[in-house]
Amino acid sequence: MVRFVFRLLSLITLAMAIMAATLDAIQSVAASEPVLTPLAVAWTAASPQSIAFVADTIMNRLSPALWDPVTLWVLSQPAAVVLLALSLLFWMAGYKRQPFAGRFTA
């Protein structure tokens, strides 16, 4: 059941990454130069309340030192790249390995 949840999360984040990459590609063609939307801009446009909630949670419940170097760096990266990496991590968590000896072992 947990494997299914990770695979579903991987599919959802992959779809979001494809949408972000498509929007960046359309904007790049329109502007005649590469346009890469940072994750913070895309997240704020989609749901400003949730990014404020995550920032408040990290600052108050975890460590304020974690917000500055780590989270701000991730939020400044292109949205499509971050979502692709997150999709890969979810897929790896839900991956079922093949038996070492092969498919037809007893």
FILUM-176158 format. One record per residue: residue in one letter; x, y, z of N, C-alpha, C in turn; residue number from 0. Coordinates in nm, 2 decimals, decimal comma. Layout:
% residues N
{residuo:A&n_px:X&n_py:Y&n_pz:Z&ca_px:X&ca_py:Y&ca_pz:Z&c_px:X&c_py:Y&c_pz:Z&num:NUM}
...
This chain:
% residues 106
{residuo:M&n_px:0,08&n_py:-0,12&n_pz:0,00&ca_px:0,00&ca_py:0,00&ca_pz:0,00&c_px:0,09&c_py:0,13&c_pz:0,00&num:0}
{residuo:V&n_px:0,19&n_py:0,12&n_pz:0,08&ca_px:0,28&ca_py:0,24&ca_pz:0,08&c_px:0,35&c_py:0,26&c_pz:-0,05&num:1}
{residuo:R&n_px:0,39&n_py:0,15&n_pz:-0,11&ca_px:0,45&ca_py:0,16&ca_pz:-0,25&c_px:0,36&c_py:0,22&c_pz:-0,35&num:2}
{residuo:F&n_px:0,23&n_py:0,19&n_pz:-0,34&ca_px:0,13&ca_py:0,25&ca_pz:-0,43&c_px:0,12&c_py:0,41&c_pz:-0,40&num:3}
{residuo:V&n_px:0,13&n_py:0,45&n_pz:-0,28&ca_px:0,12&ca_py:0,59&ca_pz:-0,25&c_px:0,24&c_py:0,66&c_pz:-0,30&num:4}
{residuo:F&n_px:0,36&n_py:0,61&n_pz:-0,29&ca_px:0,48&ca_py:0,67&ca_pz:-0,34&c_px:0,48&c_py:0,68&c_pz:-0,50&num:5}
{residuo:R&n_px:0,43&n_py:0,57&n_pz:-0,56&ca_px:0,41&ca_py:0,57&ca_pz:-0,71&c_px:0,31&c_py:0,68&c_pz:-0,75&num:6}
{residuo:L&n_px:0,20&n_py:0,69&n_pz:-0,68&ca_px:0,10&ca_py:0,79&ca_pz:-0,71&c_px:0,16&c_py:0,93&c_pz:-0,69&num:7}
{residuo:L&n_px:0,23&n_py:0,96&n_pz:-0,58&ca_px:0,30&ca_py:1,09&ca_pz:-0,56&c_px:0,40&c_py:1,12&c_pz:-0,67&num:8}
{residuo:S&n_px:0,47&n_py:1,01&n_pz:-0,72&ca_px:0,56&ca_py:1,03&ca_pz:-0,83&c_px:0,49&c_py:1,07&c_pz:-0,95&num:9}
{residuo:L&n_px:0,38&n_py:1,01&n_pz:-0,98&ca_px:0,31&ca_py:1,04&ca_pz:-1,10&c_px:0,25&c_py:1,18&c_pz:-1,10&num:10}
{residuo:I&n_px:0,20&n_py:1,22&n_pz:-0,98&ca_px:0,15&ca_py:1,36&ca_pz:-0,97&c_px:0,26&c_py:1,47&c_pz:-0,98&num:11}
{residuo:T&n_px:0,37&n_py:1,44&n_pz:-0,92&ca_px:0,48&ca_py:1,54&ca_pz:-0,93&c_px:0,54&c_py:1,54&c_pz:-1,07&num:12}
{residuo:L&n_px:0,54&n_py:1,43&n_pz:-1,13&ca_px:0,59&ca_py:1,42&ca_pz:-1,27&c_px:0,50&c_py:1,50&c_pz:-1,36&num:13}
{residuo:A&n_px:0,36&n_py:1,49&n_pz:-1,34&ca_px:0,27&ca_py:1,57&ca_pz:-1,42&c_px:0,29&c_py:1,72&c_pz:-1,40&num:14}
{residuo:M&n_px:0,31&n_py:1,76&n_pz:-1,27&ca_px:0,33&ca_py:1,90&ca_pz:-1,24&c_px:0,46&c_py:1,95&c_pz:-1,30&num:15}
{residuo:A&n_px:0,57&n_py:1,86&n_pz:-1,30&ca_px:0,70&ca_py:1,90&ca_pz:-1,36&c_px:0,68&c_py:1,92&c_pz:-1,51&num:16}
{residuo:I&n_px:0,60&n_py:1,84&n_pz:-1,58&ca_px:0,58&ca_py:1,85&ca_pz:-1,72&c_px:0,50&c_py:1,98&c_pz:-1,75&num:17}
{residuo:M&n_px:0,40&n_py:2,01&n_pz:-1,67&ca_px:0,33&ca_py:2,14&ca_pz:-1,69&c_px:0,42&c_py:2,26&c_pz:-1,67&num:18}
{residuo:A&n_px:0,51&n_py:2,25&n_pz:-1,56&ca_px:0,60&ca_py:2,37&ca_pz:-1,54&c_px:0,70&c_py:2,38&c_pz:-1,66&num:19}
{residuo:A&n_px:0,75&n_py:2,27&n_pz:-1,71&ca_px:0,84&ca_py:2,27&ca_pz:-1,82&c_px:0,77&c_py:2,32&c_pz:-1,95&num:20}
{residuo:T&n_px:0,65&n_py:2,29&n_pz:-1,97&ca_px:0,57&ca_py:2,33&ca_pz:-2,08&c_px:0,55&c_py:2,48&c_pz:-2,08&num:21}
{residuo:L&n_px:0,51&n_py:2,53&n_pz:-1,96&ca_px:0,49&ca_py:2,68&ca_pz:-1,94&c_px:0,62&c_py:2,75&c_pz:-1,97&num:22}
{residuo:D&n_px:0,73&n_py:2,70&n_pz:-1,91&ca_px:0,86&ca_py:2,76&ca_pz:-1,94&c_px:0,90&c_py:2,76&c_pz:-2,08&num:23}
{residuo:A&n_px:0,87&n_py:2,65&n_pz:-2,15&ca_px:0,90&ca_py:2,64&ca_pz:-2,30&c_px:0,82&c_py:2,74&c_pz:-2,37&num:24}
{residuo:I&n_px:0,69&n_py:2,76&n_pz:-2,34&ca_px:0,61&ca_py:2,85&ca_pz:-2,41&c_px:0,66&c_py:3,00&c_pz:-2,39&num:25}
{residuo:Q&n_px:0,69&n_py:3,03&n_pz:-2,26&ca_px:0,74&ca_py:3,16&ca_pz:-2,23&c_px:0,88&c_py:3,19&c_pz:-2,30&num:26}
{residuo:S&n_px:0,96&n_py:3,08&n_pz:-2,31&ca_px:1,09&ca_py:3,10&ca_pz:-2,37&c_px:1,07&c_py:3,13&c_pz:-2,52&num:27}
{residuo:V&n_px:0,98&n_py:3,06&n_pz:-2,59&ca_px:0,96&ca_py:3,09&ca_pz:-2,73&c_px:0,90&c_py:3,23&c_pz:-2,75&num:28}
{residuo:A&n_px:0,81&n_py:3,27&n_pz:-2,66&ca_px:0,75&ca_py:3,40&ca_pz:-2,67&c_px:0,85&c_py:3,51&c_pz:-2,65&num:29}
{residuo:A&n_px:0,95&n_py:3,49&n_pz:-2,56&ca_px:1,04&ca_py:3,59&ca_pz:-2,52&c_px:1,17&c_py:3,58&c_pz:-2,61&num:30}
{residuo:S&n_px:1,19&n_py:3,48&n_pz:-2,69&ca_px:1,31&ca_py:3,45&ca_pz:-2,77&c_px:1,43&c_py:3,44&c_pz:-2,68&num:31}
{residuo:E&n_px:1,42&n_py:3,40&n_pz:-2,56&ca_px:1,53&ca_py:3,37&ca_pz:-2,47&c_px:1,49&c_py:3,27&c_pz:-2,37&num:32}
{residuo:P&n_px:1,58&n_py:3,20&n_pz:-2,31&ca_px:1,54&ca_py:3,10&ca_pz:-2,21&c_px:1,48&c_py:3,16&c_pz:-2,08&num:33}
{residuo:V&n_px:1,36&n_py:3,10&n_pz:-2,05&ca_px:1,29&ca_py:3,15&ca_pz:-1,93&c_px:1,27&c_py:3,03&c_pz:-1,84&num:34}
{residuo:L&n_px:1,33&n_py:3,04&n_pz:-1,71&ca_px:1,31&ca_py:2,93&ca_pz:-1,62&c_px:1,25&c_py:2,99&c_pz:-1,49&num:35}
{residuo:T&n_px:1,13&n_py:2,95&n_pz:-1,46&ca_px:1,05&ca_py:3,00&ca_pz:-1,35&c_px:1,10&c_py:2,93&c_pz:-1,22&num:36}
{residuo:P&n_px:1,15&n_py:3,01&n_pz:-1,12&ca_px:1,19&ca_py:2,95&ca_pz:-0,99&c_px:1,07&c_py:2,89&c_pz:-0,92&num:37}
{residuo:L&n_px:1,10&n_py:2,79&n_pz:-0,84&ca_px:1,00&ca_py:2,72&ca_pz:-0,76&c_px:0,92&c_py:2,81&c_pz:-0,67&num:38}
{residuo:A&n_px:0,98&n_py:2,91&n_pz:-0,61&ca_px:0,91&ca_py:3,00&ca_pz:-0,52&c_px:0,80&c_py:3,08&c_pz:-0,60&num:39}
{residuo:V&n_px:0,83&n_py:3,13&n_pz:-0,72&ca_px:0,74&ca_py:3,20&ca_pz:-0,80&c_px:0,62&c_py:3,11&c_pz:-0,84&num:40}
{residuo:A&n_px:0,65&n_py:2,99&n_pz:-0,89&ca_px:0,55&ca_py:2,90&ca_pz:-0,93&c_px:0,46&c_py:2,86&c_pz:-0,81&num:41}
{residuo:W&n_px:0,52&n_py:2,84&n_pz:-0,70&ca_px:0,44&ca_py:2,79&ca_pz:-0,58&c_px:0,36&c_py:2,91&c_pz:-0,53&num:42}
{residuo:T&n_px:0,41&n_py:3,03&n_pz:-0,53&ca_px:0,33&ca_py:3,15&ca_pz:-0,48&c_px:0,22&c_py:3,17&c_pz:-0,58&num:43}
{residuo:A&n_px:0,23&n_py:3,15&n_pz:-0,71&ca_px:0,13&ca_py:3,17&ca_pz:-0,80&c_px:0,02&c_py:3,07&c_pz:-0,78&num:44}
{residuo:A&n_px:0,06&n_py:2,94&n_pz:-0,75&ca_px:-0,04&ca_py:2,84&ca_pz:-0,73&c_px:-0,11&c_py:2,84&c_pz:-0,60&num:45}
{residuo:S&n_px:-0,04&n_py:2,86&n_pz:-0,49&ca_px:-0,10&ca_py:2,86&ca_pz:-0,36&c_px:-0,02&c_py:2,95&c_pz:-0,26&num:46}
{residuo:P&n_px:-0,05&n_py:3,07&n_pz:-0,25&ca_px:0,03&ca_py:3,16&ca_pz:-0,16&c_px:0,02&c_py:3,12&c_pz:-0,01&num:47}
{residuo:Q&n_px:-0,10&n_py:3,07&n_pz:0,03&ca_px:-0,12&ca_py:3,03&ca_pz:0,17&c_px:-0,03&c_py:2,92&c_pz:0,21&num:48}
{residuo:S&n_px:-0,01&n_py:2,82&n_pz:0,12&ca_px:0,06&ca_py:2,70&ca_pz:0,16&c_px:0,21&c_py:2,73&c_pz:0,17&num:49}
{residuo:I&n_px:0,27&n_py:2,82&n_pz:0,08&ca_px:0,41&ca_py:2,85&ca_pz:0,10&c_px:0,43&c_py:2,93&c_pz:0,23&num:50}
{residuo:A&n_px:0,34&n_py:3,01&n_pz:0,26&ca_px:0,35&ca_py:3,09&ca_pz:0,39&c_px:0,34&c_py:2,99&c_pz:0,51&num:51}
{residuo:F&n_px:0,25&n_py:2,89&n_pz:0,50&ca_px:0,24&ca_py:2,79&ca_pz:0,60&c_px:0,37&c_py:2,71&c_pz:0,62&num:52}
{residuo:V&n_px:0,43&n_py:2,67&n_pz:0,51&ca_px:0,55&ca_py:2,59&ca_pz:0,51&c_px:0,67&c_py:2,67&c_pz:0,57&num:53}
{residuo:A&n_px:0,68&n_py:2,80&n_pz:0,53&ca_px:0,78&ca_py:2,89&ca_pz:0,58&c_px:0,76&c_py:2,91&c_pz:0,73&num:54}
{residuo:D&n_px:0,64&n_py:2,93&n_pz:0,78&ca_px:0,61&ca_py:2,94&ca_pz:0,92&c_px:0,65&c_py:2,82&c_pz:1,00&num:55}
{residuo:T&n_px:0,61&n_py:2,70&n_pz:0,94&ca_px:0,64&ca_py:2,57&ca_pz:1,01&c_px:0,79&c_py:2,55&c_pz:1,02&num:56}
{residuo:I&n_px:0,86&n_py:2,58&n_pz:0,91&ca_px:1,01&ca_py:2,55&ca_pz:0,92&c_px:1,07&c_py:2,65&c_pz:1,01&num:57}
{residuo:M&n_px:1,03&n_py:2,78&n_pz:1,01&ca_px:1,09&ca_py:2,88&ca_pz:1,10&c_px:1,06&c_py:2,85&c_pz:1,25&num:58}
{residuo:N&n_px:0,94&n_py:2,81&n_pz:1,28&ca_px:0,90&ca_py:2,80&ca_pz:1,42&c_px:0,92&c_py:2,66&c_pz:1,48&num:59}
{residuo:R&n_px:0,89&n_py:2,56&n_pz:1,40&ca_px:0,89&ca_py:2,42&ca_pz:1,46&c_px:1,02&c_py:2,35&c_pz:1,43&num:60}
{residuo:L&n_px:1,09&n_py:2,38&n_pz:1,32&ca_px:1,21&ca_py:2,31&ca_pz:1,30&c_px:1,33&c_py:2,41&c_pz:1,34&num:61}
{residuo:S&n_px:1,41&n_py:2,45&n_pz:1,25&ca_px:1,52&ca_py:2,54&ca_pz:1,28&c_px:1,52&c_py:2,65&c_pz:1,18&num:62}
{residuo:P&n_px:1,53&n_py:2,77&n_pz:1,23&ca_px:1,55&ca_py:2,89&ca_pz:1,14&c_px:1,67&c_py:2,88&c_pz:1,06&num:63}
{residuo:A&n_px:1,77&n_py:2,81&n_pz:1,11&ca_px:1,90&ca_py:2,80&ca_pz:1,03&c_px:1,88&c_py:2,71&c_pz:0,91&num:64}
{residuo:L&n_px:1,77&n_py:2,62&n_pz:0,91&ca_px:1,74&ca_py:2,54&ca_pz:0,80&c_px:1,68&c_py:2,62&c_pz:0,69&num:65}
{residuo:W&n_px:1,61&n_py:2,72&n_pz:0,72&ca_px:1,54&ca_py:2,80&ca_pz:0,62&c_px:1,63&c_py:2,88&c_pz:0,53&num:66}
{residuo:D&n_px:1,73&n_py:2,94&n_pz:0,59&ca_px:1,82&ca_py:3,03&ca_pz:0,51&c_px:1,90&c_py:2,95&c_pz:0,40&num:67}
{residuo:P&n_px:1,99&n_py:2,86&n_pz:0,44&ca_px:2,07&ca_py:2,81&ca_pz:0,33&c_px:2,00&c_py:2,70&c_pz:0,25&num:68}
{residuo:V&n_px:1,92&n_py:2,62&n_pz:0,31&ca_px:1,87&ca_py:2,50&ca_pz:0,23&c_px:1,74&c_py:2,54&c_pz:0,16&num:69}
{residuo:T&n_px:1,64&n_py:2,58&n_pz:0,23&ca_px:1,51&ca_py:2,60&ca_pz:0,17&c_px:1,52&c_py:2,72&c_pz:0,07&num:70}
{residuo:L&n_px:1,58&n_py:2,82&n_pz:0,10&ca_px:1,59&ca_py:2,93&ca_pz:0,00&c_px:1,66&c_py:2,89&c_pz:-0,13&num:71}
{residuo:W&n_px:1,77&n_py:2,81&n_pz:-0,11&ca_px:1,84&ca_py:2,76&ca_pz:-0,23&c_px:1,74&c_py:2,67&c_pz:-0,32&num:72}
{residuo:V&n_px:1,67&n_py:2,58&n_pz:-0,25&ca_px:1,57&ca_py:2,50&ca_pz:-0,33&c_px:1,47&c_py:2,58&c_pz:-0,40&num:73}
{residuo:L&n_px:1,41&n_py:2,68&n_pz:-0,33&ca_px:1,31&ca_py:2,77&ca_pz:-0,38&c_px:1,36&c_py:2,85&c_pz:-0,50&num:74}
{residuo:S&n_px:1,49&n_py:2,88&n_pz:-0,51&ca_px:1,54&ca_py:2,96&ca_pz:-0,62&c_px:1,57&c_py:2,87&c_pz:-0,74&num:75}
{residuo:Q&n_px:1,57&n_py:2,74&n_pz:-0,73&ca_px:1,59&ca_py:2,66&ca_pz:-0,85&c_px:1,47&c_py:2,65&c_pz:-0,94&num:76}
{residuo:P&n_px:1,49&n_py:2,62&n_pz:-1,07&ca_px:1,37&ca_py:2,61&ca_pz:-1,16&c_px:1,27&c_py:2,50&c_pz:-1,11&num:77}
{residuo:A&n_px:1,14&n_py:2,54&n_pz:-1,12&ca_px:1,04&ca_py:2,45&ca_pz:-1,07&c_px:1,03&c_py:2,32&c_pz:-1,14&num:78}
{residuo:A&n_px:1,06&n_py:2,31&n_pz:-1,27&ca_px:1,05&ca_py:2,18&ca_pz:-1,34&c_px:1,16&c_py:2,09&c_pz:-1,29&num:79}
{residuo:V&n_px:1,28&n_py:2,14&n_pz:-1,27&ca_px:1,39&ca_py:2,06&ca_pz:-1,22&c_px:1,36&c_py:2,00&c_pz:-1,08&num:80}
{residuo:V&n_px:1,32&n_py:2,09&n_pz:-0,99&ca_px:1,29&ca_py:2,05&ca_pz:-0,85&c_px:1,18&c_py:1,94&c_pz:-0,85&num:81}
{residuo:L&n_px:1,07&n_py:1,96&n_pz:-0,93&ca_px:0,96&ca_py:1,87&ca_pz:-0,93&c_px:1,01&c_py:1,73&c_pz:-1,00&num:82}
{residuo:L&n_px:1,09&n_py:1,74&n_pz:-1,10&ca_px:1,15&ca_py:1,62&ca_pz:-1,16&c_px:1,23&c_py:1,54&c_pz:-1,06&num:83}
{residuo:A&n_px:1,31&n_py:1,61&n_pz:-0,98&ca_px:1,39&ca_py:1,54&ca_pz:-0,88&c_px:1,30&c_py:1,48&c_pz:-0,77&num:84}
{residuo:L&n_px:1,20&n_py:1,55&n_pz:-0,73&ca_px:1,11&ca_py:1,50&ca_pz:-0,63&c_px:1,03&c_py:1,38&c_pz:-0,68&num:85}
{residuo:S&n_px:0,99&n_py:1,39&n_pz:-0,81&ca_px:0,93&ca_py:1,27&ca_pz:-0,87&c_px:1,02&c_py:1,15&c_pz:-0,87&num:86}
{residuo:L&n_px:1,14&n_py:1,17&n_pz:-0,90&ca_px:1,24&ca_py:1,06&ca_pz:-0,90&c_px:1,26&c_py:1,00&c_pz:-0,76&num:87}
{residuo:L&n_px:1,26&n_py:1,09&n_pz:-0,66&ca_px:1,28&ca_py:1,04&ca_pz:-0,52&c_px:1,15&c_py:0,95&c_pz:-0,48&num:88}
{residuo:F&n_px:1,03&n_py:1,00&n_pz:-0,52&ca_px:0,91&ca_py:0,93&ca_pz:-0,49&c_px:0,91&c_py:0,79&c_pz:-0,56&num:89}
{residuo:W&n_px:0,95&n_py:0,79&n_pz:-0,69&ca_px:0,96&ca_py:0,67&ca_pz:-0,77&c_px:1,06&c_py:0,57&c_pz:-0,71&num:90}
{residuo:M&n_px:1,17&n_py:0,62&n_pz:-0,66&ca_px:1,27&ca_py:0,53&ca_pz:-0,60&c_px:1,22&c_py:0,48&c_pz:-0,47&num:91}
{residuo:A&n_px:1,14&n_py:0,55&n_pz:-0,39&ca_px:1,09&ca_py:0,50&ca_pz:-0,27&c_px:0,99&c_py:0,39&c_pz:-0,29&num:92}
{residuo:G&n_px:0,91&n_py:0,40&n_pz:-0,40&ca_px:0,81&ca_py:0,30&ca_pz:-0,43&c_px:0,85&c_py:0,19&c_pz:-0,53&num:93}
{residuo:Y&n_px:0,98&n_py:0,19&n_pz:-0,56&ca_px:1,03&ca_py:0,09&ca_pz:-0,66&c_px:1,04&c_py:-0,05&c_pz:-0,59&num:94}
{residuo:K&n_px:1,00&n_py:-0,15&n_pz:-0,67&ca_px:1,01&ca_py:-0,29&ca_pz:-0,62&c_px:1,12&c_py:-0,36&c_pz:-0,70&num:95}
{residuo:R&n_px:1,22&n_py:-0,40&n_pz:-0,62&ca_px:1,34&ca_py:-0,46&ca_pz:-0,69&c_px:1,30&c_py:-0,60&c_pz:-0,74&num:96}
{residuo:Q&n_px:1,36&n_py:-0,64&n_pz:-0,85&ca_px:1,35&ca_py:-0,78&ca_pz:-0,90&c_px:1,43&c_py:-0,87&c_pz:-0,81&num:97}
{residuo:P&n_px:1,39&n_py:-1,00&n_pz:-0,80&ca_px:1,47&ca_py:-1,09&ca_pz:-0,72&c_px:1,61&c_py:-1,11&c_pz:-0,78&num:98}
{residuo:F&n_px:1,71&n_py:-1,13&n_pz:-0,70&ca_px:1,85&ca_py:-1,14&ca_pz:-0,75&c_px:1,87&c_py:-1,26&c_pz:-0,84&num:99}
{residuo:A&n_px:1,81&n_py:-1,37&n_pz:-0,80&ca_px:1,83&ca_py:-1,49&ca_pz:-0,88&c_px:1,75&c_py:-1,50&c_pz:-1,01&num:100}
{residuo:G&n_px:1,66&n_py:-1,42&n_pz:-1,02&ca_px:1,58&ca_py:-1,42&ca_pz:-1,15&c_px:1,43&c_py:-1,44&c_pz:-1,13&num:101}
{residuo:R&n_px:1,36&n_py:-1,44&n_pz:-1,23&ca_px:1,22&ca_py:-1,45&ca_pz:-1,23&c_px:1,16&c_py:-1,59&c_pz:-1,20&num:102}
{residuo:F&n_px:1,23&n_py:-1,69&n_pz:-1,24&ca_px:1,18&ca_py:-1,82&ca_pz:-1,24&c_px:1,24&c_py:-1,91&c_pz:-1,12&num:103}
{residuo:T&n_px:1,28&n_py:-1,84&n_pz:-1,01&ca_px:1,34&ca_py:-1,91&ca_pz:-0,90&c_px:1,23&c_py:-1,96&c_pz:-0,81&num:104}
{residuo:A&n_px:1,26&n_py:-2,06&n_pz:-0,73&ca_px:1,16&ca_py:-2,12&ca_pz:-0,64&c_px:1,15&c_py:-2,04&c_pz:-0,51&num:105}
